[in-house]
Amino acid sequence: MKTIKLYYDTEFIEGFRTPLFGKKRHFIDLISIGMVDETGREFYRVCNEFDLGYAWEDEWVRENVLKPLHAELCRGVSTYGKTYHHDLFESFTRRSLKNLLNWYGKTRAQIAGDLREFLYGPALVDYDELYGREPVDTLAKFWLEENRYELVGYYTDYDHVLLASLFGRMIDLPKGLPMFTTDLRQKEEELEAKIKQRFIHVLRDGLLIQELYPDVDVNEPLVVGKQYFRYFSVAAKAGDEPDTKRASGLITFPMGTYISEWGNAPLQTHQNYPVNTQEHNALADAKWNRALDQFLSV
């Protein structure tokens, strides 16, 4: 069985509504969803059914999600279209965004249908010639006998709920999709803990060996059995970090680097940690998730 990773992200607005009768209830509305698989296939849709009025009143959502979305939707609009969508003195207004969403956004049902086609697209490529012009569902059934998807995201609790809700209940997810999402943030924290623990062991062993062999030059590696140690006591007394260049290559950490601040620094400080220049764009975030997974797997 082949497992194909699907990296995805959503942008959304959440809050509480109080009906005319009854208690207030929590809600979460999809704004956009982006997805990319291991081969580079991309899926991106903007929803036009979220509560724009509520989202507009949330300053953070308005500035960090809606404003970039407005600029994105405007890129392909003609001069006449921009004149129609924009107000006289300001381009980014609730009215102009509403018009753009009506033009370019899709309903949740439309997004669900498009996403189903995206998910089963490989079945059409792999099995169409083999089985002839069978219905998509039939080809998908054949394909799913040999393939399955793994959902991967970052801080994914709400993302998975929104993804499932496009199709109804959790049990209504398209065949081949699991009922959970692998959260890279958890994977990140687990790796940080392992690195910290390994650092503590290396530091402890190094200081112990120096105590046993006080005449050893701290600037030279010491071979003890099959392990290499570099003494850190000189740097510790001076309040400095060990020399990264000298330490790397002698002490092997995941990703082949020395973790600064005595092993307590988060992975985000690593020089190869992926950078997302379009944060809060669902497709850009999905691509970043893929880059992060590759970084954590090195």
C-alpha positions in Angstrom: 0.0 0.0 0.0 1.5 3.3 -1.1 1.0 6.3 1.2 0.7 9.8 -0.4 1.1 12.8 1.9 -1.3 15.7 1.5 -0.1 18.9 3.1 -2.9 21.4 3.7 -4.0 24.5 5.5 -7.1 26.6 6.0 -7.9 30.2 6.8 -11.0 30.7 8.9 -13.0 32.9 11.2 -14.4 31.7 14.5 -16.6 33.2 17.2 -19.9 32.8 19.0 -23.4 33.6 17.8 -26.4 34.1 20.0 -29.7 33.0 18.3 -33.0 34.7 18.9 -33.9 31.9 21.3 -31.4 29.8 23.1 -27.8 29.9 24.2 -24.9 31.3 22.2 -23.1 28.7 20.0 -19.6 28.5 18.7 -19.0 28.7 15.0 -16.1 28.4 12.6 -16.3 29.5 9.0 -14.0 28.5 6.2 -12.3 31.4 4.3 -9.9 29.5 2.1 -8.2 26.1 1.8 -4.9 25.2 0.2 -3.4 21.7 -0.4 -0.3 20.3 -2.1 0.8 16.7 -2.4 4.3 15.2 -2.6 4.4 15.4 -6.4 3.6 19.2 -6.4 0.0 19.0 -7.4 -1.8 22.0 -5.9 -5.4 22.8 -4.9 -6.6 26.2 -3.7 -10.1 27.6 -3.3 -11.6 30.7 -1.6 -15.0 30.3 0.0 -17.7 33.0 -0.5 -20.1 31.7 2.3 -18.2 32.8 5.4 -19.5 35.6 7.6 -17.7 38.5 6.0 -19.3 41.0 8.4 -18.0 39.2 11.4 -14.6 38.6 9.9 -14.3 42.3 8.9 -14.9 43.4 12.5 -11.9 41.2 13.6 -9.0 43.5 13.1 -6.4 40.8 13.0 -8.3 38.7 10.5 -9.1 41.8 8.4 -5.4 42.9 8.2 -3.7 39.5 8.0 -6.1 37.4 6.0 -8.7 39.5 4.2 -6.4 42.3 3.0 -3.9 39.9 1.3 -6.8 37.9 0.0 -8.3 41.1 -1.5 -5.0 42.0 -3.2 -4.7 38.4 -4.5 -8.2 38.4 -6.1 -7.6 41.8 -7.7 -4.5 40.7 -9.6 -6.3 39.1 -12.4 -9.0 41.8 -12.6 -9.2 44.2 -15.6 -9.0 47.9 -15.2 -12.8 48.1 -15.6 -13.3 45.4 -13.1 -11.1 47.2 -10.6 -13.1 50.3 -11.1 -16.2 48.3 -10.4 -14.9 46.5 -7.4 -13.1 49.5 -5.7 -14.6 52.3 -3.9 -13.8 55.9 -5.0 -11.2 56.7 -2.4 -10.1 53.3 -1.1 -9.6 50.0 -2.8 -9.7 47.6 0.2 -13.3 47.9 1.6 -15.8 45.4 2.7 -18.0 46.2 -0.3 -15.2 45.6 -2.8 -14.1 42.3 -1.1 -17.7 41.2 -1.1 -17.9 41.8 -4.9 -14.7 39.9 -5.5 -15.8 37.0 -3.4 -19.1 36.8 -5.3 -17.1 36.7 -8.6 -14.2 34.4 -7.7 -15.2 32.6 -4.5 -17.0 29.3 -4.4 -19.6 27.7 -2.2 -18.7 25.0 0.2 -20.5 22.4 -1.9 -18.5 23.5 -5.0 -15.2 23.4 -3.1 -16.1 19.9 -1.8 -16.7 18.7 -5.4 -13.5 20.3 -6.7 -11.5 18.8 -3.9 -12.9 15.3 -4.5 -11.8 15.6 -8.2 -8.3 16.7 -7.0 -8.1 13.7 -4.6 -9.0 11.2 -7.2 -7.2 12.9 -10.1 -4.3 10.3 -9.9 -6.8 7.5 -10.4 -7.8 9.0 -13.8 -4.1 9.1 -14.8 -3.1 5.7 -13.5 -6.2 3.6 -14.3 -8.0 5.3 -17.2 -6.1 3.5 -19.9 -6.0 0.2 -18.0 -9.8 0.0 -17.3 -11.2 2.2 -20.0 -13.7 5.0 -19.6 -15.1 3.9 -16.3 -16.8 6.3 -14.0 -14.5 8.3 -11.7 -15.8 6.5 -8.6 -15.0 3.2 -10.1 -11.5 4.2 -11.1 -11.0 5.7 -7.6 -12.0 2.4 -6.0 -9.4 0.6 -8.0 -6.8 3.2 -7.2 -7.6 3.2 -3.5 -6.9 -0.5 -3.3 -3.2 0.3 -3.8 -2.9 3.9 -2.5 -4.0 5.9 0.6 -3.6 9.5 1.7 -1.9 10.9 4.8 -3.1 14.3 5.9 -0.3 16.6 7.2 -0.6 20.1 8.7 0.6 22.5 11.3 -1.6 23.3 14.3 -4.2 21.2 12.6 -7.1 20.8 15.0 -9.4 23.3 13.3 -8.1 22.5 9.9 -9.2 18.9 10.1 -12.7 19.9 11.4 -13.1 22.4 8.5 -11.9 19.8 5.9 -14.3 17.2 7.2 -17.2 19.6 7.4 -17.0 20.3 3.7 -18.3 16.8 3.1 -20.7 16.6 6.1 -19.8 14.6 9.1 -16.4 13.1 9.9 -17.6 9.7 8.6 -18.5 11.4 5.3 -14.9 12.1 4.4 -14.0 10.9 0.9 -12.6 7.4 0.8 -8.9 7.3 1.2 -8.7 10.2 3.6 -8.0 9.4 7.3 -10.1 10.8 10.2 -7.0 12.5 11.6 -4.2 14.9 10.5 -0.6 14.4 11.4 0.4 17.6 13.2 3.9 18.8 12.4 3.9 21.0 15.5 3.8 17.9 17.7 6.6 16.3 15.6 8.6 19.5 16.0 8.3 19.5 19.8 9.2 15.8 20.0 12.3 16.4 18.0 13.3 19.4 20.1 12.9 17.3 23.3 15.1 14.6 21.8 17.8 17.1 20.8 17.8 18.6 24.2 18.1 15.3 25.9 21.0 14.2 23.6 22.7 17.5 24.3 22.5 17.0 28.1 24.0 13.5 27.8 26.9 14.8 25.6 27.6 17.7 27.9 27.5 15.5 31.0 29.8 12.9 29.5 32.2 15.6 28.2 32.5 17.3 31.6 33.0 13.9 33.3 35.8 12.9 31.0 37.5 16.3 31.5 37.4 15.8 35.2 39.0 12.3 34.8 41.6 13.6 32.3 42.3 17.2 33.4 45.5 17.4 31.2 43.6 16.9 27.9 43.5 20.0 25.7 39.9 21.2 25.4 40.6 22.4 21.9 41.3 18.8 20.7 38.7 16.1 20.3 39.0 13.1 22.6 38.2 9.6 21.4 36.6 7.5 24.0 35.5 4.1 22.6 33.5 5.0 19.5 32.3 8.4 20.8 33.9 11.8 20.2 33.6 14.5 22.8 34.4 18.1 22.9 34.8 19.7 26.3 32.4 22.6 26.9 33.6 23.8 30.3 35.8 26.6 29.0 32.9 28.1 27.1 30.5 27.5 30.0 32.8 29.4 32.4 33.0 32.3 30.0 29.3 32.4 29.5 29.6 31.7 25.8 28.3 29.0 23.6 30.6 26.3 22.4 32.2 26.9 19.1 29.6 25.7 16.6 32.2 25.0 13.9 34.4 22.9 16.2 31.4 21.1 17.7 29.7 20.2 14.5 31.2 17.1 12.9 32.4 15.7 16.2 29.0 15.6 17.9 26.2 14.6 15.6 22.8 16.0 16.2 19.7 15.7 13.9 20.2 17.9 10.8 24.0 17.8 11.5 24.1 21.0 13.5 24.8 22.2 17.0 21.7 23.6 18.8 22.5 27.0 20.4 21.8 28.1 23.9 23.0 24.8 25.3 20.4 22.7 23.5 17.4 24.8 24.6 16.9 26.8 21.4 13.8 26.1 19.4 14.2 24.6 15.9 12.9 27.8 14.4 16.3 29.3 15.1 18.0 26.8 12.8 19.6 28.3 9.7 17.7 25.8 7.5 14.3 26.2 9.1 11.9 27.0 6.2 10.7 30.5 5.9 7.1 31.4 4.8 7.0 34.8 3.1 3.2 34.5 2.5 2.0 33.5 5.9 -1.8 33.3 6.3 -2.3 32.3 2.6 -3.7 28.8 2.7 -1.8 27.5 -0.3 1.5 29.1 0.7 1.1 27.7 4.2 0.4 24.2 2.7 3.7 24.4 0.7 5.5 25.6 3.9 4.1 22.5 5.7 5.7 20.3 3.1 9.0 22.2 3.4 8.8 21.8 7.2 8.1 18.1 7.0 11.2 17.7 4.8 13.3 19.7 7.2 12.2 17.7 10.2 12.8 14.4 8.4 16.4 15.1 7.5 
